[in-house]
Amino acid sequence: MVLSFLCAGCSGDSTDQSGEADKQSFTIGVAQIVDHTSLNTIRDAFKEEMIKLGYPESSMDFQNAANDISNLNSIMQKFDGDKKDIIVAIATPTAQAAANYAKQRPVVFSAVSDPIQAGLLTSMEKPDKGITGTSDEIQVDQILDLALKLHPDMKTLGFLYNPGEANSVSNLAKVKTYCEAKNITLVESAVTTISDVQTNAQVLLTKVDAVFVPNDNTVASAMSALAGEAQKAKVPVYVGADSMVMDGGFATVGIDYVQLGKETARMTDAILSGKKPEELPVVEFKTNLNIYINEKVMQELGISLPDEIKNSDQLQLIK
């Protein structure tokens, strides 16, 4: 009886005497593919929410792969070697690297546009590979509907993206479908590195009435260069994220990335508190979307908002 009593007091390093998870003892590996406003917004909101939920900042190990897949793999290997209790993977390439370790420890992804297309799971409602998270699926139709309301004479649309990013390829298919239905000519421009963005943009902007950029990490990392070239050419750039509007894009219809980061933290907390990834459906942000417009870019382009948009409760002007 004495031995049983003593052992009962020693079992479980991650629970306190009440049986609840000891949030001070967990170790959390957090990785992102590259440093840019969208992903940084998610990371910072995640950290803030985790601290509010009771996890010390010291429990979180933040890593950045500098847009290098080999770095991502090294980061995940280290997280595995360090025996992190959970891995949080921000953006699709990060989640794909983390998925290789989902059998050893749970993975929560954030900002993955199409988790099924990315091979992370086969069901959004019942994740089946030890991984779940939050999706920032772009509402392509709504963004391009906005573009046509502001530019009803738009005949050609440029699409700038990295074909190595699954989320961008998925969004390209949606853009093609939309353009075919609206009789708009689509001009694609593929980049593989951040340094390609400005050069390709210079050429693309001479061929189109407007440009659409999905939440592509390579392009987002060079958003200021793209915005500079678009300003010279007087061509509007529609983007996939509010943070890309902050960085010089013209407009989007989308989610609040702060809320995405907070929801990712809440899902992480749920798993560390005892839930399994398969018990948590992927959280999709498809409703209550805002219209984000860069006011400075709007003035530079000489665009006036129609009353329908100007008076909308969804409108968020970014200065």
N, C-alpha and C positions, 0 to 999 in steps of 0.2 A: 504494500500500500504506500509506503514511504517512497519507494522508487517511482511508482506511478505518479505520485503527486509532484515529485521533483521533475520528472520528464515532461509533465503537462506544462510546467512553467518554462520549459526550454524550447518547445516546439514552435516553428513558424517564425522566421526572422522578420517577416513583413506584416505582422499583426500585433496590435497592442493587447493588453489584458482584457479588454472588452470584446475582442474578436474582430474589431474593425481594422481595416488596412492602415498600416503606419505609413503615412505619406512622407515622412522624413527619410525613410529607408530605401525608397525606390530609386532606380537609376534609369534615366530616359534619354535615349539617343535621338537627336533631332537633326535632320539633314535637309539641305536644299541644293538644287542643281547649280544655281548661280545667284549672284547678288543683283537683284533689281527690285523696283518699288513694289510690284505685286507680291512677290514672294516674301520680301522683307515685312510688308504689312501683315501678312498671315503669320509669319514667325513672331513678330512683336505682340500681336493680339493673342496668339497661343500662349506665349510666355506670361503675359499679364493675367490671363484667365487662369492658368495653372497655379500661379502664385495666390490668386484669390481663392482657389479651391483647396489651398493648404500645402502645396508642394513648394519647397524652397528652391530658389533659383539655382543653387548649387547642385540640385538633383538632375538638372538638364544640361546635356552636353550638345552644344550647337556646332554643327560643321557645315562648311560650304565647299562644294566641289569645283568651283570656278569654271563651270560649264565644260567639265572634262569627265567623260564616263569612267575612265580608268580611276580617277580620283574617287568617284562615287563608289566603285567596287571596293576600293581600299578603306573608305569610311565604313562601309557595311561590314567588312571583315573585322575591323577594329571594334565596332559595336558588338559583334558576335563574340569576339575574343574577350571583351570586357564584361560579357554576360549581362548586357543591359536588360532590364525587365520588359522594355517595350521600345519599338522603333517608330518614330514619327517621320514620314517621308513627304516632303513638300514638293509638288509638281510630278508630272508623269514619269520622266526618266528616273527620278529618285525612287519613286514607288516601285518601278520595275526592277531596280537594283535591290531594293529592300525585300521584294517578294521572294528572292532566293533564300532568305533566312526565316521565312514565315513559319516553317515547321519547328524551328527552335524557339521562337518567341513571337508574340503578336505584333502585327504591324498596323498602324493607322496612317492612311494617306490623306493628303489635303491638296485641293486644287488639281484634281485629275478630271479632265473633261469627259472622257469616255473610258471608264474602268474596264468594261467588257472588251472593247476593241484593243485596249492596252494589255489584255491577257491577265489581268489581276484577279478576276473572278468571272463566274458564268451567270450570276444572278445578283441584281442590285438589292433585291429584297432579302435574299438569304445568302450572304457571302460564304463561299465554300472553300477558301484556300488559306485561312488563317489571317486574312487581311480585310479591313473595311476602312471607311473614312468618309470624306466629304467631296462632293463633285461640284466643279464650277463649269458645268456644261454651258457653252455659249448658245444663246438663243439667236442663231444666225438670222432667221426670218425677221425677228423684231428689229435687229440692228439694221438690216438692209431695207426694211420697210421705212425706218426712220430716214435712211439715206435718200430714198426716193421722195419722201415728203419734202425734204430740204433741197433736193436736186432732181426734180421730176423729169428733166431732160437727160439724165445720166444714161449713156449708151455703152460705155466701156468701164469695166471695173478691174483694178489690179489686185492681185492676191500675193502678198509677200510672206514667205514662210520657210521653215526648215523642214524638208521632207523626212528628216531623221527623227522628228518628234511625232509620236503617234497621235497626239491631240490635234496637231495641225493638219495631218492627213485626214483625220476624221472630219474636221471642219471644212476642209476643201471639198469633200464630197457633198456636203450640205450647200455650200456656196454654188457649186456647179448646178445642182438641182434648181436652186432659186433663180440663177441667171438664165437657165434654159427656159424656165416658165415665164420669165419677164422679158425675154428676148434681149438680154444684155450680154455683150461680148466680154468674156472673162480672159484676162491676161495674167498668166502665172509667172512668178519670179522666185526661184528657189535659191536659198542661201544655206551655207553649211557652217559658217563661222560668223562671229559678231562683226568682224572687219568687212565681211561681204555686204552688210546691210546698206551702208551709205552708197557704195558703188552701184549696187543693183537698183537702189531707189532712184538714183539719178537717171538711169535709163528708163525704168518703169514709169516714172512720173511724166515722161514726155509722150506716153502712149495712151493714157487713161484719163477719165473724168474724175475718178475718185479711187482711193486705195482702201482695201480692207485687210487688217492684220488680226489674226486670231490671238488667243493668249499663248503665243509662241515665245518660249524663253529666250531664244537666240535674238529674235527681233526686239523683244521687250528690253533686253540688255543694251540695245543700241537705239532706243526710242528717241533720245534727244537728237541723234544724228539724222534719223529719218524725218523727224519733225522739222528740223532745219531745212532739209532739202524740199520738203513739202511746202514749207512757207515760201521759199524762193519760187517754186513752180505754181503757187496759188492753187494747190490741189488738196482737197480735204482728205484726211486719213481717219477712217472709222476703225475702231479697235475692239478687242474682246474683253477689256477690263477697265474699271474706273481708274486704277492706278496708272494705266497707259494714257488716259486722258490727262491726268495730273502731269505726266511727263511730256506732254506736247501733242498728243493725239487730239483729234477734233471732237469725236463723240462716240458714245456707246449706249447700249441698253443692257444693264447687268446688275450683278449683285454687289453687296458691300463686303469687301474682302476682310474687313475687321470682324464681321459676323461669322465669316467662314473660318477664320482662325480661332475664334472663341468656341464654335461648335466642334472643331477638331479637338480642342482641349477637353471639352465635356465628354467626348467619346473616349478619349485617352483615359480620363478619370474613371469612366464606367468600367473599362477593361481592367484597370489596375485595382478597382474595387471588387472584382470578381466576375464580371461579365466576360463572355467569350466573343470573339469577332463575329462568329456566325449568328450571334443573337442580336447584333446591331446592324440593321439595314443601312446601306449607303445613304447619306443625307444629301438630297439634291435641292439646289436653290433655283426654282423655276418660276416662282410667283413673287409678287410684291417687289418687282424689279424697278430700278430707277433709270431715268434718262440723264446721263452725265454729259455735259457739254463744256468744253474749255472756252470760257468767255473771251479770253485774249485772242485765241485762234479764230473764233467766230468773227471778231471785229476785223482781224487782219484779212480774212477772206471776204468780208463785206456781206455776210449772210445775216438775214433777218429771220427770226423764228416765227412761224405761223402761230396764230392765236391758240390753236389746238395744243401745241407744245408749250408755248409761253405760259399758258394758264394751267398747265397740268400739275397736279400734286406730286407727280413723280420727278419733276424736273429738278436737277441739282446742277447749278452753275458752279464751275470750278474756276477760280480766279488765278 
